[in-house]
Every structure is written in structure tokens, then in C-alpha cells.
Amino acid sequence: MQLLLSLLFYWLIFIPLPSAELNNENETGHRIAIHIHSDGSFMPTLEQLRFANSIGVDLIEISEPERIQSEVLQDFYILLSSENKFVTRQQLSTNKSEFILTTEQRYRSLPPVIRERIAAISMFKFPSDNSERFLRELAVAADTLSQLLNKPLYYQSALNQPLFYPQSLSFIAAHFSAKEHISVSASPVLFFDPVQPSHRKSVYQFQNVLHQSLEHESSIVILPAEWFFYTLENQPDIARLLPAYFAGEQVQLPLPAETDPSMEANWHVILLFTILGAFIIHIKYHPFFIPLAARYFFNHSFFITDLFEGRIRSRSSGLTILGLHALAAGLVFLVVSDFMFSSNGFEALSFHYPYLFITGYEQYTLFTAGFIISLISHLLSIFWIFILNKNILYLNQAMHLYCWPLLLNILIAGILVSVIEVGSGDIMIYSLFAIFLLIWFFSYNIGAIDSSRQLDGNPFWNLTFTVGLHSILLLTAILFFLFSPEFIEPLELAVSLP
């Protein structure tokens, strides 16, 4: 990789172009590239770009270089960022020719004056490169594309330490997040992701990245344009120090003052207290709730007898449990998704499932999904128990057969929020989530079994069309999801993204 990167810098420095060449001050091989995001959220002004070039920045990573005015673009070389985002193993294997064609066409569609400034072309952004199968497919695609374009190729990895790379690639842009408590990647090309809102920590980690990059003969540090220009504006001394870094010297960057973190609403805790508050209010105005719960869990046969003899008629307790469980399900989906997925992971989910997620509000989409799925499952479960048992005369009876185990899930949701807030280990969090899902699953089966015992004769067919059908349908759905790459691979990728 070091040899390929050196060849790239040789091309940048010594191959003449019709426009401005790099000057001697920048021939050390250490560079900073400005990344301009494709969403158009921030576009540097001409003055900002000229100032960056005046201090030695001569690389821009961008997917649409036409957005930059040509007179300024002549002072920069371009890393052509990829629009092929979050590509999975199955997608690359199935659509390899399409990815090659679109990358080639995107390059050839650029005006000649821009193509002359292209230093390297990115093939993918944040793909599933934690898989050897993906990398084998990538090697084939890179071999073909390198022959078609005769330009250095790379891709933008989401990993801090990429596994390995095909020889047809000149380099891999590794990812380093300033918020992570990990060492700086040893890769000579690094995308630096600052942490929000701690600007001091970002500048400190940026300094570490610069120091690490000097261990290589050639290196590129890619910085988000908005953060880069914000930093130069607020700490102009950094602009005076960067030329020394380009010359291969270690620099100590001035750190901004500590700022008090802004207080933000913790929706996890707010929702939890909303659920607990509603639960306490219900107990206060329905004092028989606790005796009923104790009877269900500690004297179950007595509870079932009372229910079928008509001595339990209240609907409010059952409806309260169902409503609070729907909120608890939404809360659990919210906190577990926040724990499992980073901002890049949520972006990958909305990219692959655009009809299921609202971009920018993916976790709240999951909260809504948990709430709605819970309500629908409750209604279907109660109705199915009711219509398949002739001895159940009222929906209220089916509801009480089904709902009481869900009371445990409200407790599990509270514990889950607590352990996530205090930063407990992964095993405990995933175990509590699994218990939540199992209680949800078995609540229907327990209710169906209790109802079948009230039938005259053999309850075989009743259990077949309740417990059996429920289990088969759920198992089939799980297996279909696990063995469908178009569903499971985007989820695996989203979980793995930092």
C-alpha cells in the first residue's frame, strides 16, 4: 500500500497538467484534503478555498466537482468521491458490472478540464468491507475499472483498520472518529470525523492524527470542509502551523477553551417516566390491580377460574397494560437502536429501506414502528384467542388471558433504559432485549394454552391453530429474513458502521 500511495504522490507532483502544478513546498508527501459533502449542506466560498490553497491545501474530495468554479478548481487536485454508498456483498456480487459502468460514466461525463484535475477515483463509500467475500468481488471490479480509466482508485472505508485491499487500488481512506476511545488508524490515508459538540476534543484528536500521519512517507488526512473552515476561522493560528506539517514537522495545535456541554432532553428517560407515571396513576385509582397481578403470577389456576366464572370483568387494567406495553415496546426499540447504530448506521438503514425510515429521524421511526407493531400484535392475538374458543364469551376474557405476562416487559423496559444510561456491557443489554422479545412471544402462547384448557374434549386442533400456527409463522418470518441477503446484509452493514 505504501508503494501504491507513493506512486499516487509521484503522479500528483511530477506529472505535468495543463493548469497549475504543485509547488516545491508541498513535495513532502503529507497533505490535507477538504471533503465537500454531496448533500449540499455546506459549500465553501471562493475566498475560503483560495485561503486554504494559500496555506498549502491542494486536494478536494467531492462527488460533484462541477459545483466548484473552474478558476478556483485549477488550484486543486480532486479526489472524486463515490456516490455508491453502503454497498453490501450481495449487491456487489449481483451488480458488479453496473457499478463499474456507472463509475466509468461518471468520470467520462466530466468536462476535460475537470478530468485533468482528477488525482484518484473512489469506487465506494462505507461498503461491507469487513467481509472477505466482498473484498474478492472488489478486487475483480477494481481490476476491470483500472484498465478502463487508467486512474488511481480507492474507496472510503468505515473501518478504522481496513482488513486488506486489492492490488488494483492505490489506497483505502480509513475512518477515524474523534469521539472513539481508540488509537489513530495506521493507514496513511484517513478520513477524520470530528465529534460534536466538543470542538476541543476534535482539535486534540486532529493533532494526534497529524502526528500519526508523519510516520508515513506519504499521507493524506481528509477533513470535512465545514469543520475545517470553522476551525480556521475560530483558531487562525492553526492556519499558520499547517505549512510546517506539510513540510514534515510535528506541530502542537492550540486547543480551544473548554465549553460547558449544552443540556439536551433525554427522551429515553422522559418516555420511561411517562410510562411509570401512567402506571402509578392507574394503581392509585384501581386498587384491585395489585391483587389481580399477584393472583395471576402466584395463584394462576385461581385467576383462570375467576375469569371464566365472570368474577373478573374490569377492562381498564387490561387496556392499561396493553397501552403501556405498546409505549414500552417503542421505547425499547428506540434505546436499543440508539445503542446498536451510529449516525452512519441510521443513514445506511434509510438508504436501503427508504420506504420504512424517515431520513434524519430513523430512531424515532423505530419508536413509532415498535408502538404500532405492539398494538397490532395485541389486537390480533386477543381476537385470535377469542374466535377459536367457543367457551370465551367476551373479548375481555381473551384480553385478560393474554395481557398479564406483558406486565413483566414494562419492568424489563425500565431496567433496559437504566443499564444503557449507566453504560453497562453489551451482553446485559442484548440479554434484556432478548428477554423482552421472548416475553412478548410467550404471552400469546400462555394465553392460548390457558384458553384451550377450558374446552371440552381434546384441545389439539385449538392448540394447532393458536400456538402451533403462531410459532410456525414467526419461525418462518425469522428464517426468511436471516436467509435473504437483501434484508439481512444491509442490517449487518448498518450495525458494523462506526
C-alpha positions as CSV (number, residue, x, y, z in Angstrom):
1,M,0.0,0.0,0.0
2,Q,2.9,2.4,0.8
3,L,4.3,1.8,-2.7
4,L,1.0,2.5,-4.4
5,L,0.4,5.6,-2.4
6,S,3.9,6.8,-3.2
7,L,3.1,6.3,-6.9
8,L,0.0,8.4,-6.5
9,F,2.0,11.2,-5.0
10,Y,4.6,10.9,-7.8
11,W,1.7,11.3,-10.2
12,L,0.4,14.3,-8.3
13,I,3.7,16.0,-8.1
14,F,5.7,15.2,-11.2
15,I,3.1,14.5,-14.0
16,P,2.5,17.9,-15.6
17,L,-1.0,19.2,-16.1
18,P,-2.2,21.9,-18.4
19,S,-3.0,24.0,-15.3
20,A,-1.2,24.9,-12.1
21,E,1.2,22.3,-10.8
22,L,2.1,21.6,-7.1
23,N,4.9,23.7,-5.9
24,N,8.1,22.5,-4.2
25,E,6.9,23.3,-0.7
26,N,4.3,20.5,-1.0
27,E,6.6,17.8,-2.3
28,T,7.0,16.2,1.1
29,G,4.0,13.9,0.6
30,H,1.9,15.0,3.6
31,R,-1.4,16.5,2.5
32,I,-4.8,17.6,3.8
33,A,-7.8,17.1,1.6
34,I,-11.1,19.0,2.1
35,H,-14.2,16.8,1.9
36,I,-17.3,18.5,0.5
37,H,-20.4,16.6,1.3
38,S,-22.7,15.7,-1.5
39,D,-25.9,16.7,0.3
40,G,-25.1,20.4,-0.3
41,S,-25.3,21.3,3.4
42,F,-22.1,23.3,3.2
43,M,-20.2,24.7,0.2
44,P,-17.0,26.7,0.8
45,T,-16.9,30.2,-0.6
46,L,-14.3,31.1,-3.2
47,E,-12.5,33.1,-0.6
48,Q,-12.3,30.1,1.8
49,L,-11.0,27.9,-1.0
50,R,-8.4,30.4,-2.1
51,F,-7.3,30.8,1.6
52,A,-7.0,27.0,2.0
53,N,-4.9,26.8,-1.1
54,S,-2.6,29.7,0.1
55,I,-1.6,27.7,3.2
56,G,-0.9,24.5,1.2
57,V,-4.1,22.6,0.9
58,D,-4.3,21.3,-2.7
59,L,-6.8,18.4,-2.6
60,I,-10.6,18.4,-2.6
61,E,-12.7,15.3,-2.1
62,I,-16.0,15.8,-3.8
63,S,-18.5,13.8,-5.8
64,E,-19.7,16.7,-8.0
65,P,-16.7,18.8,-8.9
66,E,-18.8,20.8,-11.3
67,R,-20.1,22.7,-8.2
68,I,-16.8,24.4,-7.8
69,Q,-16.0,27.3,-10.1
70,S,-13.4,26.4,-12.7
71,E,-11.0,29.3,-11.9
72,V,-10.6,28.1,-8.3
73,L,-10.6,24.4,-9.3
74,Q,-7.4,24.9,-11.3
75,D,-5.6,25.3,-8.0
76,F,-6.7,21.9,-6.6
77,Y,-6.4,18.3,-7.4
78,I,-9.6,16.2,-7.0
79,L,-10.4,13.0,-5.2
80,L,-13.6,12.0,-7.0
81,S,-15.8,10.8,-4.1
82,S,-18.2,7.9,-4.8
83,E,-21.9,8.0,-4.9
84,N,-22.1,4.2,-4.4
85,K,-22.9,4.2,-0.7
86,F,-23.4,1.4,1.7
87,V,-22.9,-1.4,-0.9
88,T,-23.4,-4.9,0.5
89,R,-21.8,-8.2,-0.5
90,Q,-24.8,-9.3,-2.4
91,Q,-25.2,-6.0,-4.2
92,L,-21.6,-6.0,-5.4
93,S,-21.8,-9.6,-6.5
94,T,-25.0,-9.2,-8.4
95,N,-24.5,-5.7,-9.8
96,K,-20.7,-5.6,-10.3
97,S,-20.9,-4.6,-14.0
98,E,-23.4,-1.8,-13.2
99,F,-21.1,-0.4,-10.5
100,I,-18.2,-0.4,-12.9
101,L,-20.2,1.2,-15.7
102,T,-21.7,4.0,-13.5
103,T,-18.3,4.8,-12.1
104,E,-16.7,5.0,-15.6
105,Q,-19.6,7.0,-17.0
106,R,-19.5,9.5,-14.1
107,Y,-15.8,10.1,-14.7
108,R,-16.1,10.4,-18.5
109,S,-19.1,12.7,-18.2
110,L,-17.0,15.3,-16.5
111,P,-15.6,18.2,-18.6
112,P,-12.0,17.6,-19.8
113,V,-10.7,20.5,-17.7
114,I,-12.0,18.7,-14.6
115,R,-10.9,15.2,-15.6
116,E,-7.4,16.6,-15.9
117,R,-7.5,17.5,-12.2
118,I,-8.7,14.1,-11.0
119,A,-6.0,12.6,-8.8
120,A,-7.9,9.4,-7.7
121,I,-11.4,8.0,-8.1
122,S,-13.4,6.5,-5.3
123,M,-15.3,3.3,-6.1
124,F,-17.4,3.0,-2.9
125,K,-18.3,4.8,0.3
126,F,-18.7,2.8,3.5
127,P,-19.2,-0.6,1.9
128,S,-19.3,-4.1,3.6
129,D,-15.5,-4.3,3.5
130,N,-15.4,-6.4,6.8
131,S,-16.2,-9.4,4.6
132,E,-13.6,-11.3,2.6
133,R,-16.2,-12.2,0.0
134,F,-16.9,-8.5,-0.6
135,L,-13.1,-7.8,-1.0
136,R,-12.7,-10.6,-3.5
137,E,-15.5,-9.1,-5.6
138,L,-14.0,-5.7,-5.1
139,A,-10.7,-7.0,-6.5
140,V,-12.4,-8.1,-9.7
141,A,-14.2,-4.8,-10.1
142,A,-11.1,-2.7,-9.3
143,D,-9.0,-4.7,-11.9
144,T,-11.6,-4.0,-14.6
145,L,-12.0,-0.4,-13.7
146,S,-8.3,0.4,-13.5
147,Q,-7.9,-0.9,-17.1
148,L,-10.8,1.3,-18.3
149,L,-9.8,4.5,-16.6
150,N,-6.0,4.4,-16.1
151,K,-6.5,6.5,-12.9
152,P,-5.6,5.7,-9.3
153,L,-8.6,4.0,-7.5
154,Y,-9.6,3.9,-3.8
155,Y,-12.6,3.6,-1.7
156,Q,-13.8,5.2,1.6
157,S,-14.0,2.6,4.4
158,A,-16.0,3.0,7.6
159,L,-13.4,0.9,9.4
160,N,-10.5,2.3,11.5
161,Q,-8.3,-0.6,10.4
162,P,-9.3,-2.0,7.0
163,L,-8.6,-5.7,6.5
164,F,-6.7,-5.6,3.3
165,Y,-7.1,-4.2,-0.2
166,P,-6.8,-5.4,-3.8
167,Q,-3.6,-4.5,-5.6
168,S,-5.6,-2.6,-8.2
169,L,-6.4,0.0,-5.5
170,S,-3.9,2.8,-4.8
171,F,-5.1,3.3,-1.2
172,I,-8.1,3.0,1.2
173,A,-9.4,6.0,3.0
174,A,-9.7,4.6,6.6
175,H,-12.2,6.2,9.0
176,F,-11.3,7.8,12.4
177,S,-14.0,9.2,14.6
178,A,-12.8,11.7,17.2
179,K,-15.4,10.5,19.6
180,E,-14.0,7.0,19.8
181,H,-11.6,6.0,22.5
182,I,-9.3,4.1,20.1
183,S,-5.9,4.7,18.7
184,V,-5.5,6.5,15.4
185,S,-5.5,4.3,12.4
186,A,-2.1,3.3,11.0
187,S,-3.5,3.9,7.5
188,P,-1.6,6.6,5.6
189,V,-4.9,7.9,4.2
190,L,-7.5,8.8,6.8
191,F,-10.9,10.4,6.9
192,F,-11.2,12.4,10.1
193,D,-14.7,12.6,11.6
194,P,-14.9,15.3,14.3
195,V,-17.1,14.9,17.4
196,Q,-20.0,17.2,18.1
197,P,-20.3,19.4,20.1
198,S,-16.9,19.0,21.7
199,H,-14.7,21.1,19.5
200,R,-11.7,21.0,21.9
201,K,-11.7,17.2,21.7
202,S,-11.9,17.3,17.9
203,V,-8.9,19.6,17.7
204,Y,-6.9,17.4,20.1
205,Q,-7.7,14.3,18.1
206,F,-6.9,16.1,14.9
207,Q,-3.4,16.9,16.3
208,N,-3.0,13.2,17.1
209,V,-4.0,12.3,13.5
210,L,-1.4,14.7,12.1
211,H,1.3,13.2,14.3
212,Q,0.4,9.7,13.3
213,S,0.4,10.6,9.6
214,L,4.0,11.8,9.9
215,E,5.1,8.2,10.5
216,H,4.4,7.5,6.8
217,E,6.5,8.9,3.9
218,S,3.2,10.0,2.2
219,S,-0.1,10.6,3.8
220,I,-3.5,12.3,3.2
221,V,-5.8,13.5,6.0
222,I,-9.3,14.1,4.7
223,L,-11.3,16.7,6.7
224,P,-15.0,17.7,6.5
225,A,-15.0,21.2,4.8
226,E,-17.4,22.7,7.3
227,W,-15.4,21.7,10.3
228,F,-12.1,22.6,8.7
229,F,-13.1,26.2,7.8
230,Y,-14.9,26.7,11.2
231,T,-11.7,25.7,12.9
232,L,-9.5,28.0,10.9
233,E,-11.9,30.9,11.5
234,N,-12.0,30.4,15.2
235,Q,-8.4,29.4,15.6
236,P,-6.4,31.2,12.9
237,D,-3.1,30.1,14.5
238,I,-3.7,26.6,13.1
239,A,-3.6,28.0,9.6
240,R,0.0,29.3,10.3
241,L,1.1,25.9,11.7
242,L,-0.2,23.7,8.8
243,P,2.6,24.6,6.4
244,A,5.1,23.2,8.9
245,Y,3.1,20.0,9.0
246,F,3.2,19.8,5.2
247,A,6.9,20.1,5.4
248,G,7.0,17.0,7.7
249,E,7.3,18.7,11.1
250,Q,5.3,17.8,14.2
251,V,3.0,20.7,15.2
252,Q,1.3,21.4,18.5
253,L,-2.1,22.9,17.8
254,P,-3.6,25.4,20.2
255,L,-6.6,23.9,21.8
256,P,-9.8,25.9,22.2
257,A,-11.2,26.6,25.7
258,E,-13.5,24.0,27.3
259,T,-17.1,24.7,26.8
260,D,-19.9,23.5,29.0
261,P,-21.9,20.9,27.2
262,S,-25.4,22.0,26.3
263,M,-28.3,20.3,28.1
264,E,-30.5,18.2,25.8
265,A,-33.7,16.4,26.5
266,N,-33.1,12.7,27.2
267,W,-36.2,11.2,25.5
268,H,-35.3,7.7,26.9
269,V,-35.8,8.9,30.4
270,I,-38.7,11.1,29.6
271,L,-40.6,8.3,28.0
272,L,-39.7,5.9,30.8
273,F,-41.1,8.3,33.4
274,T,-44.2,8.8,31.3
275,I,-44.8,5.1,31.4
276,L,-44.1,4.7,35.1
277,G,-46.3,7.8,35.9
278,A,-49.2,6.4,34.0
279,F,-48.7,3.0,35.7
280,I,-48.7,4.6,39.2
281,I,-51.8,6.7,38.4
282,H,-53.7,3.6,37.3
283,I,-52.7,1.7,40.5
284,K,-53.8,4.7,42.6
285,Y,-57.3,4.8,41.1
286,H,-57.7,1.0,40.7
287,P,-56.6,-0.6,44.0
288,F,-57.6,-4.1,42.9
289,F,-54.8,-4.1,40.2
290,I,-52.1,-5.3,42.5
291,P,-54.2,-8.2,43.9
292,L,-55.1,-9.3,40.4
293,A,-51.5,-9.2,39.3
294,A,-50.5,-11.3,42.4
295,R,-53.2,-13.7,41.7
296,Y,-52.2,-14.2,38.1
297,F,-48.5,-14.8,38.8
298,F,-48.7,-16.6,42.2
299,N,-52.1,-18.4,42.1
300,H,-52.7,-18.8,38.4
301,S,-55.3,-21.5,38.4
302,F,-57.4,-19.4,40.8
303,F,-57.1,-16.4,38.5
304,I,-58.3,-18.5,35.5
305,T,-61.2,-19.9,37.4
306,D,-62.3,-16.4,38.5
307,L,-62.0,-15.2,34.9
308,F,-64.2,-17.9,33.3
309,E,-66.8,-17.7,36.2
310,G,-67.2,-14.0,35.4
311,R,-65.7,-12.6,38.6
312,I,-63.1,-10.5,36.7
313,R,-64.9,-8.0,34.5
314,S,-62.8,-4.9,34.5
315,R,-61.4,-3.8,31.2
316,S,-59.3,-0.9,32.4
317,S,-56.4,-2.9,33.8
318,G,-56.0,-5.0,30.7
319,L,-56.3,-1.9,28.4
320,T,-53.7,-0.1,30.6
321,I,-51.2,-3.0,30.3
322,L,-51.7,-3.2,26.6
323,G,-51.2,0.6,26.1
324,L,-48.2,0.8,28.4
325,H,-46.7,-2.2,26.7
326,A,-47.0,-0.5,23.3
327,L,-45.2,2.5,24.7
328,A,-42.6,0.3,26.3
329,A,-42.1,-1.6,23.0
330,G,-41.5,1.7,21.2
331,L,-39.1,2.8,24.0
332,V,-37.2,-0.5,23.8
333,F,-36.8,-0.2,20.0
334,L,-35.6,3.4,20.5
335,V,-33.0,2.8,23.1
336,V,-31.7,-0.5,21.6
337,S,-31.4,1.1,18.1
338,D,-29.6,4.1,19.6
339,F,-27.2,1.6,21.2
340,M,-26.7,-0.6,18.1
341,F,-26.5,2.0,15.3
342,S,-24.3,5.1,14.8
343,S,-25.4,8.0,12.7
344,N,-23.8,6.3,9.7
345,G,-25.7,3.2,10.6
346,F,-29.0,5.0,10.7
347,E,-28.1,6.6,7.3
348,A,-27.4,3.2,5.9
349,L,-30.9,1.9,7.1
350,S,-32.7,4.8,5.5
351,F,-30.6,4.4,2.3
352,H,-31.5,0.7,2.0
353,Y,-35.1,0.9,3.3
354,P,-36.3,4.4,2.1
355,Y,-39.9,3.4,2.5
356,L,-39.5,2.4,6.1
357,F,-37.5,5.2,7.5
358,I,-37.6,9.0,7.6
359,T,-34.2,10.3,6.8
360,G,-32.7,12.0,9.8
361,Y,-35.4,10.6,12.2
362,E,-34.6,6.9,11.9
363,Q,-34.6,6.2,15.6
364,Y,-38.0,7.9,16.1
365,T,-39.3,5.9,13.1
366,L,-38.3,2.8,15.0
367,F,-40.1,4.0,18.1
368,T,-43.2,4.5,16.1
369,A,-42.8,1.1,14.5
370,G,-42.4,-0.6,17.9
371,F,-45.5,1.2,19.2
372,I,-47.7,0.3,16.2
373,I,-46.4,-3.3,15.8
374,S,-47.1,-3.8,19.5
375,L,-50.7,-2.5,19.2
376,I,-51.4,-4.6,16.1
377,S,-50.0,-7.8,17.6
378,H,-52.1,-7.2,20.8
379,L,-55.3,-6.9,18.8
380,L,-54.6,-9.9,16.5
381,S,-53.6,-12.1,19.5
382,I,-56.7,-11.3,21.5
383,F,-59.0,-11.6,18.5
384,W,-57.5,-15.0,17.5
385,I,-57.8,-16.4,21.0
386,F,-61.4,-15.2,21.1
387,I,-62.6,-16.7,17.8
388,L,-61.0,-20.1,18.2
389,N,-62.5,-20.8,21.7
390,K,-66.3,-21.1,22.0
391,N,-66.1,-21.0,25.8
392,I,-64.8,-17.5,25.7
393,L,-67.9,-15.3,25.6
394,Y,-66.3,-11.8,25.8
395,L,-63.2,-10.2,24.3
396,N,-62.5,-9.0,27.8
397,Q,-61.8,-12.6,28.9
398,A,-59.3,-13.1,25.9
399,M,-57.6,-9.9,26.8
400,H,-57.0,-10.9,30.4
401,L,-55.7,-14.3,29.3
402,Y,-53.2,-12.6,27.1
403,C,-52.1,-9.3,28.7
404,W,-50.8,-10.1,32.1
405,P,-47.4,-11.5,31.2
406,L,-46.7,-8.3,29.3
407,L,-46.6,-6.6,32.7
408,L,-43.1,-8.0,33.1
409,N,-42.0,-6.3,29.9
410,I,-42.8,-2.9,31.4
411,L,-40.3,-3.7,34.1
412,I,-37.8,-5.0,31.6
413,A,-38.0,-1.8,29.6
414,G,-37.3,0.3,32.7
415,I,-34.2,-1.9,33.6
416,L,-33.0,-1.7,29.9
417,V,-33.1,2.1,29.9
418,S,-31.3,2.2,33.2
419,V,-28.4,-0.1,32.1
420,I,-28.0,1.7,28.8
421,E,-27.9,5.1,30.6
422,V,-25.2,3.9,33.0
423,G,-23.2,2.3,30.2
424,S,-23.5,-1.4,31.0
425,G,-21.9,-4.1,28.8
426,D,-23.3,-5.4,25.5
427,I,-24.2,-8.8,26.9
428,M,-26.6,-7.4,29.5
429,I,-28.2,-5.1,27.0
430,Y,-28.8,-7.7,24.4
431,S,-29.9,-10.3,27.0
432,L,-32.6,-7.9,28.3
433,F,-33.7,-7.2,24.8
434,A,-34.0,-10.9,24.1
435,I,-36.0,-11.4,27.3
436,F,-38.3,-8.6,26.2
437,L,-39.0,-10.3,22.9
438,L,-39.4,-13.7,24.4
439,I,-42.0,-12.5,27.0
440,W,-43.8,-10.8,24.2
441,F,-43.8,-14.0,22.2
442,F,-44.8,-16.3,25.1
443,S,-47.6,-14.1,26.4
444,Y,-49.8,-15.1,23.4
445,N,-48.9,-18.8,23.8
446,I,-49.6,-18.8,27.5
447,G,-53.0,-17.2,26.9
448,A,-53.8,-19.7,24.1
449,I,-52.8,-22.7,26.3
450,D,-54.9,-21.3,29.2
451,S,-57.9,-20.9,26.9
452,S,-57.6,-24.4,25.4
453,R,-57.9,-26.0,28.9
454,Q,-61.4,-24.6,29.2
455,L,-62.5,-26.6,26.1
456,D,-64.4,-29.9,26.3
457,G,-62.5,-32.8,24.9
458,N,-59.1,-32.8,23.2
459,P,-57.7,-29.3,22.6
460,F,-55.3,-30.5,19.9
461,W,-56.8,-28.5,17.0
462,N,-57.2,-25.4,19.1
463,L,-53.5,-25.5,20.1
464,T,-52.5,-26.3,16.5
465,F,-54.3,-23.2,15.1
466,T,-53.1,-20.9,18.0
467,V,-49.8,-21.9,19.5
468,G,-48.7,-24.0,16.5
469,L,-49.6,-21.5,13.8
470,H,-48.2,-18.6,15.8
471,S,-44.8,-20.4,16.2
472,I,-44.6,-21.6,12.6
473,L,-45.4,-18.1,11.2
474,L,-42.9,-16.4,13.4
475,L,-40.1,-19.0,12.8
476,T,-40.8,-18.8,9.0
477,A,-40.5,-15.0,9.1
478,I,-37.2,-15.2,11.1
479,L,-35.7,-17.8,8.7
480,F,-36.8,-15.8,5.6
481,F,-35.2,-12.7,7.0
482,L,-31.9,-14.5,8.0
483,F,-31.5,-16.2,4.7
484,S,-32.4,-13.2,2.5
485,P,-29.2,-11.3,1.7
486,E,-31.2,-8.3,0.5
487,F,-32.7,-7.9,4.0
488,I,-30.0,-9.2,6.4
489,E,-26.9,-7.7,4.7
490,P,-27.9,-4.1,4.9
491,L,-28.7,-4.6,8.6
492,E,-25.4,-6.2,9.2
493,L,-23.7,-3.3,7.5
494,A,-25.6,-0.7,9.5
495,V,-24.7,-2.4,12.8
496,S,-21.0,-2.5,11.8
497,L,-20.7,1.1,10.8
498,P,-18.9,3.4,13.3
